[in-house]
Amino acid sequence: MTAPIRLLIADDHKIVLDGLVALLETEPDFCIAATAHDGNEVLDLVQRMPFDICLLDINMPGPDGIEITRVIRAEYPDYRIIILTTYGEKEIIIRLLQLGVAGYLLKNSTRQELTAAIKKVAAGGYYFSDEVQASIAQDYTEPPAQQGVALTQREREVLELLSREYTNDEIAEELHISFRTVETHRKNMMQKTGASNLAGLLRYAYGQGLLK
């Protein structure tokens, strides 16, 4: 039997936090490992107990969601973060994507979308709501020649595995190609999209609908 997905849920509004717990604890695949009402409590819990996904608000007392994300990604890179917030500003979304969040949803999301996001992120993928993807696409500015670039089928396969946090070695093994070939595909995709790093490549891919 597959172990349930352990969730740490953080929100400074008690009615929201209680509602999320009531909503998600009915899901057989989820286990509410802990809840937190402020940033300091989140960081304390992270040090003391294991979890799979932190469902995190941005605006909280103490360290905010951005600072919490920075700390968790630096010190506990295996823990994955989904942002659930009212903030849909593209600057905030891009900042959190650069810090390594695995998901970003607005609080007007449906129960079905939230549970789908948690399951996809727990499986190693990424989930960004349609509104968030639209903001990313609007913010991604590049020379016209790079808009709508064509990726080969193999490049798309590599891109999909990168979005699931596969290493180059793991991609090579999965696709039965050499490590150097994987590096070449990554370099070619960077050149085609104008991205300077993996975060930029994924941002472009989500903005262009290459990843869902």
ROSE-4610 file (N, C-alpha, C; in Angstrom, 1 decimal, always signed):
// ROSE-4610
residu = [M/M/M/T/T/T/A/A/A/P/P/P/I/I/I/R/R/R/L/L/L/L/L/L/I/I/I/A/A/A/D/D/D/D/D/D/H/H/H/K/K/K/I/I/I/V/V/V/L/L/L/D/D/D/G/G/G/L/L/L/V/V/V/A/A/A/L/L/L/L/L/L/E/E/E/T/T/T/E/E/E/P/P/P/D/D/D/F/F/F/C/C/C/I/I/I/A/A/A/A/A/A/T/T/T/A/A/A/H/H/H/D/D/D/G/G/G/N/N/N/E/E/E/V/V/V/L/L/L/D/D/D/L/L/L/V/V/V/Q/Q/Q/R/R/R/M/M/M/P/P/P/F/F/F/D/D/D/I/I/I/C/C/C/L/L/L/L/L/L/D/D/D/I/I/I/N/N/N/M/M/M/P/P/P/G/G/G/P/P/P/D/D/D/G/G/G/I/I/I/E/E/E/I/I/I/T/T/T/R/R/R/V/V/V/I/I/I/R/R/R/A/A/A/E/E/E/Y/Y/Y/P/P/P/D/D/D/Y/Y/Y/R/R/R/I/I/I/I/I/I/I/I/I/L/L/L/T/T/T/T/T/T/Y/Y/Y/G/G/G/E/E/E/K/K/K/E/E/E/I/I/I/I/I/I/I/I/I/R/R/R/L/L/L/L/L/L/Q/Q/Q/L/L/L/G/G/G/V/V/V/A/A/A/G/G/G/Y/Y/Y/L/L/L/L/L/L/K/K/K/N/N/N/S/S/S/T/T/T/R/R/R/Q/Q/Q/E/E/E/L/L/L/T/T/T/A/A/A/A/A/A/I/I/I/K/K/K/K/K/K/V/V/V/A/A/A/A/A/A/G/G/G/G/G/G/Y/Y/Y/Y/Y/Y/F/F/F/S/S/S/D/D/D/E/E/E/V/V/V/Q/Q/Q/A/A/A/S/S/S/I/I/I/A/A/A/Q/Q/Q/D/D/D/Y/Y/Y/T/T/T/E/E/E/P/P/P/P/P/P/A/A/A/Q/Q/Q/Q/Q/Q/G/G/G/V/V/V/A/A/A/L/L/L/T/T/T/Q/Q/Q/R/R/R/E/E/E/R/R/R/E/E/E/V/V/V/L/L/L/E/E/E/L/L/L/L/L/L/S/S/S/R/R/R/E/E/E/Y/Y/Y/T/T/T/N/N/N/D/D/D/E/E/E/I/I/I/A/A/A/E/E/E/E/E/E/L/L/L/H/H/H/I/I/I/S/S/S/F/F/F/R/R/R/T/T/T/V/V/V/E/E/E/T/T/T/H/H/H/R/R/R/K/K/K/N/N/N/M/M/M/M/M/M/Q/Q/Q/K/K/K/T/T/T/G/G/G/A/A/A/S/S/S/N/N/N/L/L/L/A/A/A/G/G/G/L/L/L/L/L/L/R/R/R/Y/Y/Y/A/A/A/Y/Y/Y/G/G/G/Q/Q/Q/G/G/G/L/L/L/L/L/L/K/K/K]
num = [1/1/1/2/2/2/3/3/3/4/4/4/5/5/5/6/6/6/7/7/7/8/8/8/9/9/9/10/10/10/11/11/11/12/12/12/13/13/13/14/14/14/15/15/15/16/16/16/17/17/17/18/18/18/19/19/19/20/20/20/21/21/21/22/22/22/23/23/23/24/24/24/25/25/25/26/26/26/27/27/27/28/28/28/29/29/29/30/30/30/31/31/31/32/32/32/33/33/33/34/34/34/35/35/35/36/36/36/37/37/37/38/38/38/39/39/39/40/40/40/41/41/41/42/42/42/43/43/43/44/44/44/45/45/45/46/46/46/47/47/47/48/48/48/49/49/49/50/50/50/51/51/51/52/52/52/53/53/53/54/54/54/55/55/55/56/56/56/57/57/57/58/58/58/59/59/59/60/60/60/61/61/61/62/62/62/63/63/63/64/64/64/65/65/65/66/66/66/67/67/67/68/68/68/69/69/69/70/70/70/71/71/71/72/72/72/73/73/73/74/74/74/75/75/75/76/76/76/77/77/77/78/78/78/79/79/79/80/80/80/81/81/81/82/82/82/83/83/83/84/84/84/85/85/85/86/86/86/87/87/87/88/88/88/89/89/89/90/90/90/91/91/91/92/92/92/93/93/93/94/94/94/95/95/95/96/96/96/97/97/97/98/98/98/99/99/99/100/100/100/101/101/101/102/102/102/103/103/103/104/104/104/105/105/105/106/106/106/107/107/107/108/108/108/109/109/109/110/110/110/111/111/111/112/112/112/113/113/113/114/114/114/115/115/115/116/116/116/117/117/117/118/118/118/119/119/119/120/120/120/121/121/121/122/122/122/123/123/123/124/124/124/125/125/125/126/126/126/127/127/127/128/128/128/129/129/129/130/130/130/131/131/131/132/132/132/133/133/133/134/134/134/135/135/135/136/136/136/137/137/137/138/138/138/139/139/139/140/140/140/141/141/141/142/142/142/143/143/143/144/144/144/145/145/145/146/146/146/147/147/147/148/148/148/149/149/149/150/150/150/151/151/151/152/152/152/153/153/153/154/154/154/155/155/155/156/156/156/157/157/157/158/158/158/159/159/159/160/160/160/161/161/161/162/162/162/163/163/163/164/164/164/165/165/165/166/166/166/167/167/167/168/168/168/169/169/169/170/170/170/171/171/171/172/172/172/173/173/173/174/174/174/175/175/175/176/176/176/177/177/177/178/178/178/179/179/179/180/180/180/181/181/181/182/182/182/183/183/183/184/184/184/185/185/185/186/186/186/187/187/187/188/188/188/189/189/189/190/190/190/191/191/191/192/192/192/193/193/193/194/194/194/195/195/195/196/196/196/197/197/197/198/198/198/199/199/199/200/200/200/201/201/201/202/202/202/203/203/203/204/204/204/205/205/205/206/206/206/207/207/207/208/208/208/209/209/209/210/210/210/211/211/211/212/212/212]
x = [+0.8/+0.0/+0.9/+0.6/+1.3/+1.1/+2.2/+2.1/+1.4/+0.6/-0.1/+0.9/+0.5/+1.3/+1.2/+2.3/+2.4/+2.4/+1.4/+1.3/+1.5/+2.3/+2.4/+1.7/+0.6/-0.2/+0.0/+0.3/+0.6/-0.2/-1.0/-1.8/-2.1/-2.0/-2.1/-3.6/-4.5/-6.0/-6.5/-7.0/-7.5/-8.6/-9.5/-10.7/-10.2/-9.2/-8.7/-7.9/-7.1/-6.3/-7.3/-8.3/-9.2/-10.0/-10.3/-11.0/-10.2/-8.9/-8.0/-7.8/-7.7/-7.5/-8.8/-10.0/-11.2/-11.4/-10.9/-11.0/-10.1/-8.9/-7.8/-7.7/-8.2/-8.1/-9.1/-10.1/-11.0/-10.4/-9.3/-8.7/-7.8/-8.1/-7.4/-5.9/-5.5/-4.1/-3.3/-3.9/-3.3/-3.2/-2.2/-2.1/-1.6/-2.4/-2.1/-1.0/+0.2/+1.3/+1.4/+1.1/+1.2/+0.5/+0.2/-0.3/+0.5/+0.5/+1.3/+0.5/+0.6/-0.1/+0.9/+2.2/+3.1/+4.4/+5.3/+6.5/+7.5/+7.6/+8.5/+8.1/+6.8/+6.2/+6.5/+6.4/+6.8/+8.2/+9.1/+10.5/+10.9/+10.2/+10.4/+9.9/+8.8/+8.2/+9.1/+9.6/+10.4/+11.7/+12.2/+13.4/+13.0/+11.8/+11.5/+10.8/+10.2/+9.4/+9.4/+9.3/+9.3/+7.9/+8.0/+6.8/+7.1/+6.2/+6.4/+6.2/+5.1/+4.8/+4.4/+4.9/+4.4/+3.4/+2.2/+1.2/+1.3/+1.8/+2.3/+1.6/+1.1/+0.6/+1.8/+1.7/+2.8/+2.8/+1.7/+1.7/+1.3/+2.4/+2.2/+3.1/+2.8/+3.7/+5.0/+6.1/+7.4/+7.9/+8.8/+9.3/+8.1/+8.0/+6.9/+7.2/+6.2/+6.3/+7.5/+8.0/+9.1/+10.4/+10.6/+11.7/+11.7/+10.5/+10.4/+10.8/+10.4/+10.7/+12.2/+12.9/+14.3/+15.0/+14.6/+15.2/+15.0/+13.8/+13.5/+14.2/+14.2/+14.9/+16.4/+17.0/+18.4/+18.8/+18.0/+18.4/+17.7/+16.6/+15.8/+15.3/+16.2/+15.8/+14.9/+14.7/+13.8/+12.4/+12.2/+10.8/+10.3/+9.1/+8.5/+7.4/+7.3/+6.5/+5.4/+4.2/+3.1/+2.6/+2.6/+2.1/+0.6/-0.1/-1.6/-1.9/-2.2/-2.3/-3.3/-3.5/-4.3/-3.5/-2.2/-1.3/-1.0/-1.5/-1.2/-0.3/+0.4/+1.3/+2.5/+2.8/+3.8/+5.2/+5.5/+6.8/+7.0/+5.9/+6.0/+6.1/+5.3/+5.3/+6.6/+7.2/+8.6/+9.6/+9.5/+10.5/+10.4/+9.2/+9.0/+9.4/+9.1/+9.6/+11.1/+11.8/+13.2/+13.8/+13.0/+13.4/+13.2/+12.4/+12.2/+10.9/+9.8/+8.5/+8.1/+7.3/+6.9/+5.5/+4.8/+3.4/+3.0/+2.0/+1.5/+0.1/-0.8/-2.3/-2.8/-3.9/-4.6/-5.7/-6.1/-7.1/-8.5/-8.7/-10.0/-10.0/-8.9/-8.9/-9.9/-10.3/-11.3/-10.6/-11.4/-10.9/-10.3/-10.9/-10.3/-8.9/-8.8/-7.5/-6.5/-6.8/-5.9/-5.4/-6.3/-5.9/-5.1/-5.4/-4.6/-3.2/-3.1/-1.8/-0.9/-1.5/-0.7/-0.3/-1.1/-0.7/+0.3/+0.2/+1.2/+2.6/+2.6/+3.8/+4.5/+3.6/+4.1/+4.8/+4.3/+4.8/+6.1/+6.5/+7.8/+7.5/+6.3/+6.0/+5.8/+5.3/+5.1/+3.6/+3.0/+1.7/+1.5/+1.1/+0.8/-0.6/-1.4/-2.8/-2.8/-3.9/-4.0/-3.7/-4.2/-4.0/-2.5/-1.9/-0.4/+0.4/+0.0/+0.7/+0.5/-0.6/-0.9/+0.0/+0.2/+1.1/+2.5/+2.9/+4.3/+4.5/+3.5/+3.7/+3.7/+2.9/+2.9/+4.3/+4.9/+6.1/+7.3/+7.2/+8.4/+8.6/+9.5/+9.8/+11.1/+11.1/+12.3/+12.3/+13.4/+13.3/+12.3/+11.6/+10.5/+11.0/+12.2/+12.7/+12.6/+12.6/+12.6/+11.2/+10.2/+8.8/+8.3/+7.7/+7.1/+8.2/+9.3/+10.4/+10.0/+10.5/+10.2/+11.2/+10.8/+11.6/+11.4/+12.5/+12.4/+11.7/+11.2/+10.6/+11.5/+12.8/+13.7/+13.9/+14.0/+14.1/+12.9/+11.7/+10.5/+10.5/+11.1/+11.2/+12.2/+13.3/+14.2/+13.6/+12.9/+12.3/+11.3/+10.5/+9.5/+10.2/+11.3/+12.0/+12.7/+13.1/+13.7/+12.7/+11.4/+10.4/+10.0/+10.4/+10.1/+11.4/+12.3/+13.5/+14.5/+14.5/+15.4/+16.8/+17.9/+19.2/+19.6/+20.7/+21.2/+21.5/+22.1/+22.3/+21.0/+20.0/+18.8/+18.1/+18.1/+17.5/+18.2/+19.5/+20.3/+19.9/+19.7/+19.3/+17.9/+17.0/+15.6/+15.4/+16.1/+15.9/+16.9/+17.8/+18.8/+19.7/+20.2/+21.1/+22.3/+23.3/+24.5/+24.3/+25.1/+25.1/+25.4/+26.4/+26.8/+25.6/+24.8/+23.7/+22.6/+22.4/+21.5/+22.0/+23.2/+23.8/+23.6/+23.8/+23.6/+22.2/+21.2/+19.8/+19.5/+20.0/+19.7/+20.3/+21.5/+22.2/+21.4/+20.9/+20.2/+18.9/+18.2/+16.9/+17.1/+18.2/+18.6/+18.8/+19.5/+19.8/+18.5/+17.7/+16.4/+15.5/+15.4/+14.4/+15.0/+16.3/+16.9/+17.0/+16.8/+16.9/+18.3/+18.7/+20.0/+20.2/+19.1/+19.2/+18.0/+17.9/+16.8/+15.5/+15.5/+14.3/+13.7/+14.6/+14.1/+13.6/+14.2/+13.7/+12.3/+12.1/+10.9/+9.8/+10.2/+9.2/+8.8/+9.7/+9.3/+8.4/+8.8/+8.0/+6.5/+6.4/+5.0/+4.3/+5.0/+4.3/+3.9/+4.6/+4.3/+3.4/+3.0/+2.2/+2.9/+4.2/+5.0/+4.9/+4.7/+4.5/+3.2/+2.5/+1.3/+1.4]
y = [-1.2/+0.0/+1.3/+2.2/+3.4/+4.3/+4.8/+5.7/+7.0/+7.6/+8.8/+10.0/+11.0/+12.2/+13.0/+13.3/+14.0/+15.5/+16.2/+17.7/+18.5/+19.6/+20.7/+21.9/+22.3/+23.4/+24.6/+25.7/+27.0/+28.1/+28.8/+30.0/+30.7/+32.0/+32.8/+33.1/+32.7/+32.9/+31.6/+31.6/+30.3/+29.7/+30.5/+30.0/+29.3/+29.9/+29.3/+28.0/+28.0/+26.9/+25.7/+26.0/+25.0/+24.4/+25.3/+24.9/+23.9/+24.3/+23.4/+22.0/+22.0/+20.8/+19.9/+20.5/+19.8/+19.3/+20.1/+19.7/+18.5/+18.6/+17.7/+16.4/+16.5/+15.2/+14.2/+14.5/+13.5/+12.7/+13.2/+12.5/+11.4/+10.2/+9.0/+9.0/+9.7/+9.8/+10.8/+11.6/+12.7/+12.4/+12.9/+12.9/+14.3/+14.9/+16.2/+16.0/+16.2/+16.0/+17.1/+18.3/+19.5/+20.7/+21.7/+23.0/+24.1/+25.2/+26.4/+27.7/+28.6/+29.9/+31.0/+30.8/+31.9/+31.3/+32.2/+31.7/+31.0/+31.5/+30.9/+29.5/+29.3/+28.0/+27.0/+27.5/+26.6/+26.1/+27.1/+26.7/+25.8/+26.0/+25.1/+23.7/+23.6/+22.3/+21.5/+22.3/+21.7/+21.0/+21.6/+21.1/+19.8/+19.7/+18.7/+17.5/+17.6/+16.5/+16.4/+15.2/+15.0/+15.3/+15.7/+15.9/+15.8/+15.7/+15.6/+16.9/+17.6/+18.9/+19.9/+21.1/+22.2/+23.1/+23.2/+24.0/+25.4/+26.4/+27.6/+28.9/+29.7/+31.0/+31.9/+33.1/+34.1/+35.1/+35.7/+36.8/+36.3/+36.1/+35.6/+36.3/+36.4/+37.0/+36.3/+37.0/+36.4/+36.3/+35.3/+35.1/+34.9/+35.6/+35.4/+34.1/+33.8/+32.7/+32.7/+33.8/+33.9/+33.5/+34.1/+33.7/+32.3/+31.8/+30.4/+29.5/+29.8/+29.0/+29.0/+30.2/+30.2/+29.3/+29.4/+28.6/+27.1/+26.7/+25.3/+24.7/+25.4/+24.9/+24.9/+25.7/+25.7/+24.6/+24.4/+23.5/+22.1/+22.1/+20.8/+20.6/+20.4/+20.5/+19.3/+18.3/+17.2/+17.6/+18.6/+19.0/+19.9/+19.6/+20.3/+21.3/+22.4/+23.5/+23.9/+24.0/+24.5/+25.8/+26.9/+28.2/+28.2/+28.6/+28.8/+30.2/+31.1/+32.5/+33.3/+34.5/+35.5/+36.3/+36.2/+37.1/+36.5/+37.1/+36.7/+37.5/+38.5/+39.4/+38.6/+38.9/+38.1/+38.2/+39.4/+39.5/+38.5/+38.3/+37.4/+36.0/+35.7/+34.3/+34.0/+34.9/+34.6/+34.4/+35.3/+35.2/+33.8/+33.3/+32.0/+30.9/+31.0/+30.0/+29.9/+31.0/+31.0/+30.4/+30.5/+29.9/+28.4/+27.9/+26.5/+25.9/+26.7/+26.1/+25.1/+24.1/+23.1/+23.4/+24.3/+24.6/+25.9/+26.5/+27.9/+27.9/+28.1/+28.2/+29.4/+30.0/+31.1/+30.5/+31.2/+30.7/+30.6/+31.0/+30.7/+29.4/+28.6/+27.3/+26.4/+25.4/+24.4/+23.3/+22.6/+21.4/+20.4/+20.2/+19.2/+19.7/+21.0/+21.5/+21.4/+21.7/+21.6/+20.2/+19.3/+17.9/+17.3/+17.7/+17.3/+17.9/+19.1/+19.8/+19.0/+18.7/+18.0/+16.7/+15.9/+14.6/+14.7/+15.7/+15.8/+16.2/+17.1/+17.6/+16.4/+15.7/+14.5/+13.5/+13.4/+12.4/+12.9/+14.1/+14.7/+15.7/+16.1/+17.0/+18.4/+19.3/+20.7/+21.0/+22.0/+22.4/+23.9/+24.6/+26.0/+26.2/+26.9/+27.1/+27.9/+27.8/+28.5/+30.0/+30.6/+32.1/+32.4/+31.5/+31.7/+31.5/+30.5/+30.3/+31.5/+32.1/+33.3/+34.4/+34.6/+35.7/+35.4/+34.2/+33.8/+34.1/+33.8/+34.0/+35.5/+36.3/+37.7/+38.4/+37.8/+38.4/+38.0/+36.9/+36.3/+37.1/+38.0/+38.8/+38.4/+38.3/+37.8/+38.3/+38.2/+38.6/+37.9/+38.5/+37.8/+36.5/+36.4/+35.2/+34.0/+34.2/+33.1/+32.8/+33.5/+33.2/+32.0/+31.0/+29.9/+29.0/+28.8/+28.0/+26.6/+25.9/+24.5/+23.6/+22.7/+21.8/+20.4/+19.7/+18.3/+17.4/+16.3/+15.3/+14.9/+14.7/+14.3/+15.4/+16.6/+17.8/+17.9/+17.6/+17.7/+16.6/+15.4/+14.3/+14.7/+15.3/+15.8/+16.9/+17.8/+18.9/+18.4/+17.4/+16.8/+16.2/+15.5/+14.9/+15.9/+17.0/+18.1/+18.7/+18.8/+19.4/+18.5/+17.2/+16.3/+16.1/+17.0/+17.1/+15.9/+15.3/+14.3/+14.9/+14.3/+14.7/+14.3/+14.9/+14.5/+13.0/+12.4/+11.0/+10.2/+10.6/+9.9/+10.0/+11.2/+11.3/+10.4/+10.4/+9.5/+8.1/+7.6/+6.2/+6.0/+7.0/+6.8/+6.7/+7.6/+7.7/+6.9/+6.2/+5.3/+6.1/+7.3/+8.1/+8.4/+9.0/+9.3/+10.6/+10.7/+11.9/+13.2/+13.0/+14.2/+14.6/+13.6/+13.9/+14.7/+14.3/+15.1/+16.5/+16.7/+18.1/+18.9/+18.2/+18.9/+19.3/+18.4/+18.8/+20.0/+20.0/+21.1/+22.4/+22.3/+23.5/+24.0/+23.1/+23.6/+24.2/+23.7/+24.3/+25.6/+25.8/+27.1/+28.1/+27.7/+28.6/+29.0/+28.0/+28.2/+29.2/+29.0/+29.8/+31.1/+31.2/+32.4/+32.4/+31.2/+31.0/+30.9/+31.5/+31.4/+30.3/+29.8/+28.7/+27.8/+26.8/+25.8/+26.5/+27.4/+28.1/+28.9/+29.6/+30.3/+29.4/+28.2/+27.3/+26.8/+26.4/+25.9/+27.0/+28.2/+29.3/+29.5/+29.5/+29.6/+28.4/+27.2/+26.0/+26.1/+26.5/+26.7/+27.8/+28.9/+30.0/+29.7/+28.8/+28.5/+27.2/+26.7/+25.5/+24.2/+24.2/+23.0/+22.0/+22.6/+21.7/+22.1/+21.1/+21.3/+21.0]
z = [+0.0/+0.0/+0.0/-0.9/-1.0/+0.3/+0.8/+2.0/+1.6/+2.5/+2.2/+2.1/+1.4/+1.2/+2.5/+3.1/+4.4/+4.1/+4.6/+4.3/+5.6/+5.4/+6.3/+5.7/+6.4/+5.9/+6.7/+6.1/+6.8/+6.2/+7.1/+6.8/+8.1/+8.0/+9.3/+9.6/+8.7/+8.9/+9.4/+10.6/+11.2/+10.5/+10.0/+9.2/+7.9/+7.3/+6.1/+6.4/+7.4/+7.8/+8.2/+9.0/+9.4/+8.2/+7.3/+6.1/+5.2/+5.1/+4.3/+5.0/+6.3/+7.0/+6.8/+7.0/+6.8/+5.4/+4.5/+3.0/+2.7/+3.1/+2.7/+3.5/+4.8/+5.6/+5.2/+4.3/+3.8/+2.7/+2.1/+1.0/+1.5/+1.1/+1.6/+1.3/+0.3/-0.1/+0.7/+1.5/+2.2/+3.7/+4.4/+5.8/+6.3/+7.1/+7.6/+8.7/+8.4/+9.4/+10.4/+10.0/+10.9/+10.3/+11.1/+10.7/+11.4/+10.7/+11.3/+11.0/+11.9/+11.8/+11.4/+11.5/+11.2/+10.7/+10.2/+9.5/+10.5/+11.7/+12.7/+13.0/+13.1/+13.4/+12.3/+11.0/+9.9/+10.0/+10.2/+10.2/+11.4/+12.5/+13.6/+13.3/+12.7/+12.3/+11.3/+10.4/+9.3/+9.9/+11.0/+11.6/+12.5/+12.9/+13.9/+13.3/+12.2/+11.7/+10.1/+9.6/+8.2/+7.5/+6.3/+5.5/+4.1/+3.2/+1.7/+1.0/+1.4/+0.8/+1.8/+1.6/+2.4/+1.6/+2.0/+1.4/+2.1/+1.4/+2.1/+1.5/+2.5/+2.2/+2.1/+1.5/+1.4/+2.5/+2.8/+3.7/+5.1/+5.9/+7.3/+8.3/+9.6/+10.5/+10.6/+11.0/+11.0/+9.6/+9.3/+7.9/+7.0/+5.9/+5.0/+4.1/+3.2/+2.4/+1.5/+1.0/+0.2/+0.9/+2.1/+3.0/+3.4/+3.8/+4.1/+3.0/+1.8/+0.6/+0.4/+0.6/+0.4/+1.4/+2.7/+3.7/+3.4/+3.2/+3.0/+1.8/+0.7/-0.5/-0.4/+0.5/+0.7/+1.7/+2.7/+3.8/+3.7/+3.1/+3.0/+1.5/+0.6/-0.9/-1.3/-0.5/-0.8/-0.5/+0.4/+0.7/-0.4/-0.8/-2.0/-1.5/-2.2/-1.7/-2.8/-2.3/-3.2/-2.5/-3.3/-2.8/-3.0/-2.0/-2.1/-1.5/-2.4/-1.9/-2.7/-2.3/-3.0/-4.0/-3.8/-4.6/-6.0/-7.1/-8.4/-9.2/-8.5/-9.2/-9.8/-11.1/-11.8/-11.2/-10.6/-10.0/-8.8/-8.0/-6.9/-7.4/-8.4/-9.0/-9.5/-10.3/-10.9/-9.8/-8.8/-7.7/-7.0/-6.7/-6.1/-7.0/-8.3/-9.3/-9.3/-9.2/-9.2/-7.9/-6.8/-5.6/-5.6/-6.5/-6.6/-6.1/-6.0/-5.6/-6.7/-6.3/-7.3/-7.7/-7.1/-7.5/-7.0/-7.7/-7.3/-7.7/-6.7/-7.0/-6.3/-6.8/-6.1/-5.3/-4.3/-3.3/-3.9/-5.2/-5.8/-6.6/-6.4/-7.0/-6.4/-7.2/-6.7/-5.9/-5.2/-4.4/-5.4/-6.5/-7.5/-8.0/-8.2/-8.7/-7.6/-6.4/-5.3/-5.1/-5.0/-4.8/-6.0/-7.2/-8.3/-8.3/-7.8/-7.7/-6.7/-5.6/-4.5/-5.0/-5.7/-6.2/-7.3/-8.1/-9.2/-8.6/-7.7/-7.1/-6.2/-5.5/-4.8/-5.7/-6.9/-7.9/-8.5/-8.2/-8.7/-9.8/-10.1/-11.1/-10.6/-11.4/-11.1/-11.5/-10.7/-11.0/-10.8/-11.9/-11.9/-12.5/-11.8/-12.2/-13.5/-14.3/-15.5/-15.4/-14.3/-14.1/-13.9/-13.1/-12.9/-14.1/-14.9/-16.2/-17.1/-17.1/-17.9/-17.5/-16.2/-15.7/-16.1/-16.0/-16.4/-17.9/-18.7/-20.1/-20.5/-19.8/-20.0/-19.6/-18.6/-18.1/-18.8/-19.6/-20.3/-21.6/-21.6/-22.8/-23.4/-24.7/-25.3/-26.8/-27.6/-29.0/-29.7/-30.7/-31.5/-32.1/-32.5/-33.2/-32.3/-30.9/-30.0/-29.5/-29.9/-29.5/-30.3/-29.6/-30.2/-30.8/-30.2/-30.8/-30.9/-31.9/-32.1/-31.4/-30.5/-29.9/-30.5/-30.6/-31.2/-30.2/-30.6/-29.8/-28.6/-28.9/-27.8/-26.8/-27.3/-26.4/-25.5/-26.1/-25.2/-24.2/-24.5/-23.5/-22.4/-22.8/-21.8/-20.9/-21.5/-20.8/-19.8/-20.2/-19.3/-18.0/-18.3/-17.1/-16.3/-16.9/-16.1/-15.2/-15.7/-14.9/-13.7/-13.8/-12.7/-11.8/-12.0/-11.2/-11.4/-12.6/-12.9/-13.1/-12.7/-12.9/-14.4/-14.9/-16.2/-16.3/-15.2/-15.2/-15.3/-14.5/-14.5/-15.8/-16.5/-17.8/-18.8/-18.7/-19.7/-19.5/-18.3/-18.0/-18.5/-18.2/-18.6/-20.1/-20.8/-22.3/-23.1/-22.4/-23.0/-24.0/-23.5/-24.2/-23.3/-23.9/-23.1/-22.3/-21.2/-20.4/-21.2/-22.1/-23.0/-23.9/-24.4/-25.3/-24.5/-23.2/-22.4/-22.2/-22.0/-21.8/-23.1/-24.3/-25.5/-25.7/-25.4/-25.5/-24.6/-23.4/-22.5/-23.0/-23.5/-24.1/-25.3/-26.2/-27.4/-27.0/-26.0/-25.5/-24.9/-24.2/-23.6/-24.7/-25.7/-26.8/-27.6/-27.8/-28.6/-27.8/-26.5/-25.7/-25.2/-25.2/-24.6/-23.1/-22.5/-21.1/-20.7/-19.5/-19.0/-17.9/-17.4/-16.4/-16.5/-15.6/-15.7/-15.3/-14.3/-13.9/-15.1/-15.8/-17.0/-18.1/-18.3/-19.3/-18.9/-17.6/-17.2/-17.2/-16.9/-17.0/-18.4/-19.3/-20.7/-21.1/-20.7/-21.1/-20.6/-19.4/-18.8/-19.5/-19.8/-20.4/-21.8/-22.5/-23.9/-24.0/-22.8/-22.8/-23.2/-23.1/-23.4/-22.3/-21.1/-19.9/-19.2/-18.6/-17.9/-16.4]
